[in-house]
Amino acid sequence: MFAQPGDSFYEQVGGHETFMRLVRAFYEGVAQDEPLRALYPEEDLGPAEVRLRMFLEQYFGGPHTYSEQRGHPRLRMRHVPYAVTPDMRDRWMRHMLAAMDTLDLPEAHDAAMRQYFTRAADMMINADEDGQRL
C-alpha cells in the first residue's frame, strides 16, 4: 500500500494490518513476561489484544470502533485497578518497542508512535516500586 496525500496517519502506516501485526507481536512478548502478564486478569490475552488494537487504531486516525464499543478511552482510569509501577512501565515499553521493531515504518511515523508510547506509558504509572499508590 502506498500512502497518498491526505491519508490519515493510520492509513500512512498501513492501516489495520499494521496494527494487527504490532499488537500481536506486543502480546507475544507480554505472554512470556510473568510479572507483566499477571496484570492481565483474563486467562486468554485475545480480548486484551483486540481492545489495544482498536484503541491504537482509533488514536492514530483509524476507525472509532473502540469508542463505539467501549466508550471514551479513559486510559488512566481503566488502569486504576492495577498497580502500574515504573518496572511494569519498563516491561510494557520493552515489549511495545520490540513489537515496533517488527514493523518497517517510515522514520517519522516510527518516531511519532514511539514518542506516543513513551508518553502514554509514563502517564500510566500509579504506584511506586513497592506497589504503594501514588
Buried (B, 14 or more C-beta within 10 A) or exposed (E): EEBEEEBEBBBBBBBEEBBBBBBBBBBBBBEEBEEBBEBBEEEEBEEBBBBBBBBBBBBBBBEEBBEEEBEEBEEEEBBEEBBBBEBBBEBBBBBBBEBBEEBEBEEEBBEBBBEEBBEBBEEBBBBEEEEEEE
